[in-house]
Amino acid sequence: MTNFPLREWGSVPSSLTRLAELLDLPPPGIEVEIRGIAPLAEAGPDQLGLLADRRYVGQVPESRAGALLVSRDLAMLLPEAAPPALVVGDAHLALITILESFFPPVPADPEIHPTAVLGRGVRLGARVLIGPYAVVEEGASVGDGVRIGAHSVVGAGAAIGSSSILHPHVVLYPGAVLGERVIVHAGARVGVDGFGYAADAGQARKVPQVGLCVIEDDVEIGANTTIDRGSIGETRVAAGAKLDNLVHLAHNVSIGPGALLAALVGVAGSSSVGAGVQAGGQAGISGHLSVGAGARLSAQAGVIGDIPPGETVMGFPARPRTEFLRAAAGQRRVRDLMRRVRAIEKRVGAAGA
């Protein structure tokens, strides 16, 4: 069974001329066989070395790379003896095209493994692949070209749009809805009960979590990420959003189109994260807040108030970047200021004696 991995892990050989064609660049004027791409410090004579950050320019003279993939704003910094280079506007963006040529998708034959379990009334589209020991419960709907990995569970009444991929050990709780071309990595849980309790005579009584969990088209969900269903409304991740590993979204959270949330980001209940927001690792957003479109949250930012659109915030409590950096610079001066204050106090005390 060849459903996972989804790409051939032996790169397809190419040449510098062929790669230039793929990137719509003029012929390089020199031919080099290229069998892969690697960081500058690791690249060998038959590999393309990636240079997309100014910090790595100093590695070029020692690199054994046969050729370079370089962002245009760094090309002028290359030494005269540098290997031949493919100069592009954005090396990271060009990297996508090159990697897709080296690692083409592996066709997967539609197959329902004999150990898979299908409940009553399950609707399967064309060219569906269901791996070993996967379970698709009663009334679930699986679209065309969907791949469901080994030991995954699709809950009763859940729906998966066409061309979506569930890697092994994914769990979609009953009623969860996935759009088209959604990728869910191993161990993720979608549609989990939210953390909802009410105090009753000193006891925490569970509030039934009966809302929806909707994941729109082209979303990618990282490994071991957890997304709660709505309590009585819905939790929604809008089209094109990307969630890293170990992200948690609580009940009734709304994530806007194209948002990018890095590892260990947590969003508490009923908060709204706007379109294109970028949140660094371990950033946390308290409940019932709004983070405006295009805002940026640095790693470990602690958001306890609304963030305006386009704002960049840092620290805890999260505050505008400039304000945070000024405060940090001031903290470095505190010890010196304390010494000066004590010296002044001594002089004043001696003068008054």
C-alpha positions in Angstrom: 0.0 0.0 0.0 1.6 3.3 -1.1 -0.6 6.0 0.2 2.0 7.4 2.7 4.5 9.0 2.2 2.9 11.1 -0.5 6.2 11.9 -2.3 9.0 9.8 -3.7 11.9 10.1 -1.2 14.6 9.8 -3.9 14.9 13.1 -5.8 14.6 13.2 -9.5 17.9 14.4 -11.1 17.9 17.7 -12.9 20.3 20.2 -14.3 21.0 23.9 -13.7 19.6 24.7 -17.2 16.3 22.8 -16.5 15.9 24.5 -13.1 16.4 27.9 -14.7 13.6 27.1 -17.2 11.3 26.1 -14.4 11.9 29.5 -12.7 11.6 31.5 -16.0 15.2 32.6 -15.8 17.7 33.0 -18.7 20.1 30.1 -19.4 22.9 30.1 -16.8 25.6 29.7 -19.4 27.2 26.7 -17.5 25.8 23.2 -17.0 25.8 21.5 -13.7 24.0 18.3 -12.7 21.8 19.0 -9.8 20.4 16.1 -7.8 19.0 18.0 -4.8 19.0 21.1 -2.7 20.5 21.7 0.8 21.6 24.4 3.2 24.9 26.0 2.2 26.9 24.3 4.9 25.7 20.9 3.9 25.3 21.1 0.1 27.6 18.9 -2.1 28.9 19.4 -5.6 25.7 17.9 -7.2 23.4 20.0 -5.0 21.9 23.5 -5.1 22.8 25.6 -2.0 20.1 27.8 -0.7 20.9 31.4 0.2 17.8 33.3 1.3 19.2 35.1 4.5 22.0 37.6 4.8 23.3 35.8 7.9 24.5 32.9 5.7 26.4 34.9 3.1 29.7 34.2 5.0 29.2 30.5 4.4 29.5 30.8 0.6 33.3 30.6 0.3 33.4 27.4 2.2 30.3 25.8 0.6 30.8 22.8 -1.6 27.5 23.5 -3.5 27.6 23.0 -7.2 25.4 26.0 -7.7 23.3 28.5 -5.6 19.7 29.5 -5.3 19.9 33.2 -4.2 17.5 35.9 -3.4 18.1 38.9 -5.6 18.8 41.3 -2.8 21.7 39.1 -1.7 23.3 38.4 -5.1 25.4 41.6 -4.9 27.1 40.2 -1.8 28.4 37.0 -3.4 32.2 36.7 -3.7 33.7 36.6 -7.2 34.6 32.9 -6.8 31.1 31.9 -5.8 29.5 28.9 -7.7 27.0 29.7 -10.5 23.8 31.1 -9.2 20.1 31.1 -10.0 19.1 34.6 -8.8 15.4 35.0 -8.0 13.2 37.6 -6.3 12.4 35.3 -3.4 14.5 32.2 -2.9 12.0 30.6 -0.5 9.2 31.0 -3.0 11.4 29.6 -5.8 12.3 26.7 -3.5 8.7 25.4 -3.8 8.9 25.1 -7.6 12.3 23.3 -7.3 11.2 20.9 -4.6 8.1 20.0 -6.5 10.3 19.1 -9.5 12.6 17.0 -7.3 9.9 15.3 -5.3 6.9 14.7 -7.6 3.7 13.4 -6.0 3.4 9.6 -5.9 0.1 8.4 -7.4 -1.9 6.4 -4.9 -4.2 3.6 -6.1 -7.7 3.9 -4.6 -8.1 1.2 -2.0 -10.1 0.4 1.1 -7.9 -1.8 3.3 -9.5 -5.1 4.5 -9.1 -4.1 8.1 -10.9 -0.7 7.7 -14.3 -0.4 9.4 -17.1 1.4 7.6 -20.4 2.2 9.5 -23.9 2.2 8.1 -24.8 4.9 5.6 -21.2 6.0 4.9 -20.9 7.8 1.6 -17.6 7.4 -0.3 -16.6 9.4 -3.3 -14.5 8.2 -6.2 -10.8 7.3 -5.8 -10.9 7.1 -2.0 -8.1 5.5 -0.1 -8.7 4.2 3.4 -5.7 2.8 5.3 -5.3 -0.1 7.7 -7.6 -0.1 10.8 -9.1 3.2 10.0 -12.7 3.7 11.1 -15.4 5.7 9.3 -18.5 5.9 11.4 -22.1 5.9 10.6 -23.4 8.6 8.2 -20.0 10.1 7.5 -19.3 11.6 4.0 -15.9 11.2 2.3 -15.3 13.2 -0.9 -13.5 12.3 -4.1 -9.8 11.5 -3.9 -9.7 11.6 -0.1 -6.9 9.7 1.7 -7.5 8.5 5.2 -4.4 7.1 7.0 -4.0 4.1 9.2 -5.8 4.1 12.5 -7.6 7.3 11.8 -11.2 7.8 13.0 -13.9 9.8 11.1 -16.8 10.3 13.5 -20.5 9.8 12.8 -21.9 12.4 10.5 -18.5 14.0 9.8 -17.8 15.3 6.3 -14.5 15.5 4.4 -14.2 17.5 1.1 -12.5 16.2 -2.0 -8.7 15.7 -2.2 -8.3 16.1 1.5 -5.6 14.1 3.4 -5.8 12.6 6.9 -2.5 11.2 8.0 -2.4 8.3 10.4 -4.0 8.5 13.8 -6.1 11.6 13.0 -9.5 11.8 14.8 -12.4 13.8 13.5 -15.1 13.9 16.1 -18.8 13.4 15.1 -20.1 16.2 13.0 -16.8 17.8 12.1 -16.7 19.4 8.7 -13.5 19.5 6.5 -13.4 21.4 3.2 -11.5 20.5 0.1 -7.7 20.0 -0.1 -7.4 20.0 3.7 -4.3 18.3 5.2 -4.5 17.0 8.7 -1.2 15.6 10.2 -0.8 12.7 12.5 -2.3 12.8 15.9 -4.5 15.9 15.3 -8.0 16.0 16.9 -10.7 18.1 15.3 -14.1 18.8 16.9 -13.1 17.9 20.4 -15.3 19.0 23.4 -14.5 22.5 24.6 -13.4 23.2 28.1 -16.8 24.4 29.3 -17.9 24.1 33.0 -20.3 25.9 35.3 -19.9 26.1 39.1 -22.7 24.4 41.0 -22.5 24.1 44.8 -18.7 23.9 44.6 -18.7 21.4 41.8 -17.7 21.9 38.2 -20.6 20.8 36.0 -19.8 20.1 32.3 -21.7 22.3 29.8 -22.6 20.1 26.9 -20.6 21.0 23.8 -23.0 20.7 20.9 -21.7 23.2 18.4 -20.0 22.8 15.1 -16.3 22.6 14.0 -15.8 23.7 10.5 -12.4 23.7 8.6 -12.6 25.4 5.3 -10.7 24.7 2.0 -6.9 24.5 1.8 -6.3 24.6 5.5 -3.3 22.6 6.9 -3.4 21.3 10.5 -0.2 20.2 12.2 0.6 17.1 14.2 -1.1 16.8 17.6 -3.0 20.0 17.1 -6.4 20.1 18.8 -9.4 22.1 17.7 -12.6 22.2 19.9 -16.1 22.3 18.5 -18.3 25.2 19.4 -20.2 25.1 22.7 -23.5 26.2 21.2 -22.1 28.1 18.1 -19.3 27.1 15.9 -15.5 27.0 15.8 -14.3 27.9 12.3 -10.9 27.9 10.6 -11.2 29.9 7.3 -9.8 29.0 3.9 -6.0 28.9 3.5 -5.1 29.2 7.2 -2.1 27.1 8.3 -1.8 25.7 11.9 1.6 24.3 13.0 2.1 21.3 15.3 0.7 21.5 18.9 -1.7 24.5 18.3 -4.8 24.6 20.4 -8.1 26.4 19.4 -10.8 26.5 22.1 -14.5 26.5 21.5 -16.1 29.2 19.3 -12.8 30.5 18.1 -12.7 32.0 14.6 -9.5 32.0 12.6 -9.4 34.2 9.5 -8.3 33.4 5.9 -4.6 32.9 5.5 -3.7 33.1 9.2 -0.4 31.5 10.2 -0.2 30.1 13.8 3.2 28.6 14.8 3.8 25.7 17.3 2.2 25.9 20.7 0.0 28.9 19.9 -3.2 28.8 22.1 -6.4 30.7 21.4 -8.9 30.8 24.3 -12.7 30.5 23.8 -14.7 32.9 21.6 -11.7 34.9 20.4 -11.4 36.0 16.8 -8.2 36.0 14.8 -8.3 38.1 11.6 -7.2 37.4 8.1 -3.5 37.0 7.6 -2.6 37.2 11.2 0.9 35.7 12.1 1.5 34.3 15.6 4.9 33.1 16.7 5.5 30.0 18.8 3.9 29.9 22.2 1.9 33.0 21.7 -1.3 33.0 23.8 -4.6 34.8 23.2 -7.1 35.1 26.1 -10.8 34.6 25.6 -13.4 36.9 24.0 -10.8 39.0 22.3 -10.2 40.3 18.7 -6.9 40.2 16.9 -7.2 42.4 13.8 -6.4 41.4 10.3 -2.7 41.4 9.5 -1.5 41.7 13.1 1.7 40.0 14.1 2.2 38.4 17.5 5.8 37.6 18.4 6.8 34.3 20.0 5.5 34.0 23.6 3.4 37.1 23.3 0.6 37.1 25.9 -2.5 38.8 24.4 -5.0 40.0 27.1 -6.6 42.8 25.1 -7.8 43.5 21.6 -5.1 44.0 19.0 -5.8 46.5 16.2 -5.3 45.4 12.5 -1.8 45.5 11.3 -0.2 45.9 14.8 3.0 44.0 15.8 3.0 43.1 19.5 5.6 41.5 21.8 5.9 40.4 25.4 3.5 39.9 28.3 1.2 41.6 28.5 1.5 42.0 24.7 2.2 45.6 23.7 3.3 47.3 20.5 6.8 46.3 19.4 8.4 49.8 19.8 7.0 50.1 23.3 8.2 46.7 24.3 11.7 47.2 22.9 12.0 50.6 24.8 10.9 48.9 28.0 13.5 46.1 27.5 16.2 48.6 26.9 15.2 50.4 30.0 15.4 47.2 32.1 19.0 46.8 31.1 19.8 50.1 32.8 18.1 49.4 36.1 21.1 48.0 37.8 23.2 51.0 36.9 20.5 53.4 38.0 20.2 51.6 41.3 23.9 52.1 42.0 23.7 55.7 41.2 20.6 56.2 43.5 22.4 54.5 46.4 25.5 56.6 45.8 23.4 59.8 45.9 21.6 58.6 49.1 25.0 58.1 50.7 26.2 61.5 49.8 22.9 63.1 50.9 23.1 61.2 54.2 26.7 62.2 54.8 26.0 65.9 54.1 23.1 65.9 56.6 25.0 64.2 59.4 
